[in-house]
Amino acid sequence: MKLLRKNVLLFCALTTILLLTACGQQNSQSQKESSAPKQLTVQFVPSQNATTIEAKAKPLEKLLQKQLHIPVKVSVSTDYNTIVEAMGSKKVDIGFLPPDAYVLAHQHYHAKALLLAQRYDVTGADDHNSNKLVDFYRSQILVRKDSGIKNIQDLKDKKIATQDTTSTSGWIFPAVGMYKQGVNVNKNGIKTAQVKGHDQGVLAVYNHETDAAFVWQGARNLVKADAPDIMQKVIPIYTSSKIPNDTITVREGISPAWQKKISRAFKKVAQTKKGHAVISEVYGHEGYTTAKDSDFNVIRDYVKTAKKLDQ
């Protein structure tokens, strides 16, 4: 009889523990569900004229809201460092980050790349688009055809238009490409002029404001309307190896469930006629594919080499 009482008491104790554990799990799940974001902020740096591109990006707010069922605010930033810091302080939830800026955001603030942008592969001397969608691109160094600059060695003592130093195609890859050929962009008498947007880099060369420019391959197409002879007047002397495309990156603290929702939302928006028009015009994106952190190891290698530029 005593043994039976002990068994009953033990059973009751175990039942109580299991019930408390279950309640705790339910409460934890409820807390997770209740911590869903009330709104999402999206930010990017325009690859061309910032004043016109922000207005064109505004429709993206409603398109994402329709998928996510919460308010979405889209805005532009002055540079990628600002977005990275804003994501670190949780003022920005989602960033359109180039791969180098993503590596910094991941390293310092545990941000996560959800998606890689897809673009049509750029081929040929006139940068025409192929019909093949790829998740990589290349950087180029452009000069005027009549400048007499034939190769990287000729860039010594010249003036080069660049993007900010976190820009993969507008700084890291062409600068490292030069370094590997014995020319240091921070030395060798070279002057750099930071411009806002790759179209401005192309025009700086076209208008004789700089001798060269660091841009992504295909950037000359951005100014064809204003400079129809751009392909004849401005030419590349260097084209880099493959670079992972831009990312859709989320800050730390966005739950796995919401990461999946955000990924699905961007993919679905890109598949709609209106959504595709927006992402294509604003950032040259044609669609999105799932990203993984190891995609960016090539960037980490280039960043290590880039540090040698200041030594």
N, C-alpha and C positions, 0 to 999 in steps of 0.2 A: 504493500500500500504506500509506504514512504517512497519507494522507487517510482511508483506511478505519479505521486505528487510532484516529485523532482522533474520527471519528464514533462509533465503538464506545464510547470513553471518555466522550464527551459524552452518549451515550444512557444509559450506566450512571449518570452523575452526575445526570441529570435524573430517572431512575427512582428513585434513592436519595432525592432531594429530595421527589418525589411521595409515596413511601412514608412518609417522616418526617412530611410534612404530614398525610397521612391518619391516621397514628398519633396525631399531636397533636390532630387533630379528634376522634378516637374517645376519647382521654383526656379532652379537654375535655367531650365529651358525657357520658362516664361520671361526671366530677366533678359535672356539673349534676344528673344523675340521683341521684347519691349525696347531693346536698345537699338532697334533698326533706325537708320538715319531718317531724320525728318525732312532733310533736303540734301542735295548733293551739289558741290561746286566743282566746275570743270574749268581748267585754264590751259592756255597754249600760247606759244610765241609764234606770231605770223611769219611765214616764209617770204611774204611780200608785203606791200603797203599796209601798215597796221591800221590806219584810219578807215580804210574801206573794207578791210577783211573782217573786222569785228562785227560790223552790221550784217555781213553775209553769213556769219556764224550763228547769229541769234536764233534762226529757225531750229537749230540743233536742240535748243532748250525744250521746245514743245515735243519734238520727235522723241527725245529721251524720256520726257515726262510720261508720254503715252505708253512707253514700255515699262517704266519703273513705278509709275503711279505715285510719285512724290515730286515736289518742285525741284527743278534743275536750273542752275545759274551758270552760264557760259561767259567767260571773259578772256581778254588777252593780257599778257604780261610783257614786261620790257625785255626780260632775258630768262634763260633757263634756271640760273642760280636762284632767282627770285621764286620761281615755282617750287624748286626743290625745298627751299627754306619754308615756304608757305605750307607745303605738305608735311614737313617736319613739325610745324607748330599746329597742324590740323586746321589751318585756315582754308586749305584747298584739299579736296578729296580725291580728285582725278586729274592727272596731268598728261597732256600730250607731250611726252618727253623723247628726245632723241636718245640713242643708246648710251652715250657717255653720261648724259645727265641722269639717266635711269641708274647706271652703275653707282653714281654718287648717292642718289636717293636711297638705293638699296643698302649701300654700305653704312651710311650715317643714320638713316631713319627707318630701315627695314621696310621700305616700300616694295611693292610687288608688281612686276610687269604681267599684265593679263593677256594683252594682245600685241601682235606685230602687225603693222599696216602692210597692205599689199598695194603694189603699184605695177603698171605695165613696164616690163623691162625696156630700158633705153639702150638702143644700139645705133651703130653707124656714126659717121662723122658729123651728120646733121642732127644728132640726138633725136631721131624719130622713134616713136613708141612702137614696140612690137605688140603682138596680141597675147603675149604670155604674162600672166600675173606672177610676180615674185615678191618675196619678203626681204629683199636686200636691194641696195643701190650702191652707187660709187661716188667718189669725190673727184673733182677736177681742179686743176690750176689753169686759169684762162689768161691769155694775153692778147693784145692786138696783133693781127697778122703782120702789120707794117712796122712793128716795134723793133724788129731785129732780135727779139728774145726767142731762142730756139729750144732751149732746154733749161733744166733746173739750175745748172751752174751759172747761167746768164742772169739769174735773179739776184745775185749779189749786188749790194748797193742800190737796190730798187725799192719801190713802194708797193705794198701789197694790201688790198682790201680783204678784210677777214670778218668772220662773225665772232661772237664771244668765245672765250677759251674752253667752254664746255660743249661747243658745237662740234659734233663728230666730223661732218663733211666740211664745215666752215672753218675748222682749225686743226683738230687732232690728226686726222688721216693725211691731209696734204702736208702739214708741218713735219710729221714723222716720215712721210715719204721723201721730203727734202732732206731730212736729217740722215736717212739711210744712204743718200747719195752725196753726203758730205757738205751739205749747206744747212746752217742753223738759222732759222727764221728770226731768232732773238739776237743774232749776232751778224757777222759778215756784212755790216753796214746796211742791213735791211730795215726799212721803216714799215710799220703796220698801221693801218687805219681801220678801226672797227666800224662797220656799217650795220644797219638794221634791215635784214632781209637779203636773201641771195640775189633778188632782182637788182638791188642797189649795188651789190658787188659787181654784177655783170655790167651795169651802166657806168660804174666808176671806171672800168677799163675802156668801155666804148667811148666815153667822153674825155678820155685822156687824163682823168683825175688820179688814177693809179696805174702802175705798170702791169699789175697782175691782180687776180682775185682768187680766193678759195671759195668754191661753190660745190653744190651737188650736181652730178651729171644730169643735164636736162634743164638747168636753170636758165639757159639762154632762151628757151621757149617762153619764159615769163615776160620777156620784153619785146617779142616779135611785133606786137601791135604798134609799139612806139618806135621800134628800130627794125624795119623789115630786112635790112641787110646785115643783121647781127651775126648770122652764121658765116658770112663771108669776111666780116671785119674782125670778129673775136673768135679765137680758136684755142683748143686745149693743148698744153704741152706735157700734161701729166694726167693720167687716170688711175685711180687707186684700185686696190682689190675690193672684194665685196664687203659691204657694211650692213649690219642688221638694220632693217627699217625702223621708223619711229614706233614708239610704244604707246599703248594706253595703260597707264600705271596708276595703281591706287595706293593711298597712304596706309601706314600701319593703323590697325584698329578697325578696318573694314572687315566684317565677318566673312568667312568662306562662303556662306550662303549668298551674301550680297555681292561678293566677287563674281560668283557665277551669274547672278542676275545682271550685273553690269556688263559682263562679257557677252551674254546673250543679247542684251539691249543694243550694244554697239553693232554686233553682227547683223541683227535684224534691221536696224536703221540703215545700214549700208546696203541692204538688199532691196530697199524701197526706192522708187524713182526719185522722190523728193530728197530722201536722206542721202542717197548716193550723190546727187547733185551738190549737196552742201559739203560733204566731206571731200569730194573731189575738187571743188572750187577753192575751198578754204585751205586744204592741206595736201592736195594731190593724192589723197587716199582713195583706192578703188574698192577696198574691202579689208577684212581682218582675219587673221589666223591666230590660233592659240600660241602663246609664248611660254618659254621656260627659261629659267635664270641662266642655264648653261649656254644659251644662245649668245650670251654677251661676254663670254670668256675672251674672244678675240679683241673686244674693246678693252678689257682689263690689261691685256698684253700691250696694246698700243699706248694706253695711259702710262704704263711703266716706262716705256721708251720716251714718251713725251716729257717726263720729268727730267730727262737728261738734257733737255733744251736749255735749262737754266744753270747747268753745272759748268 
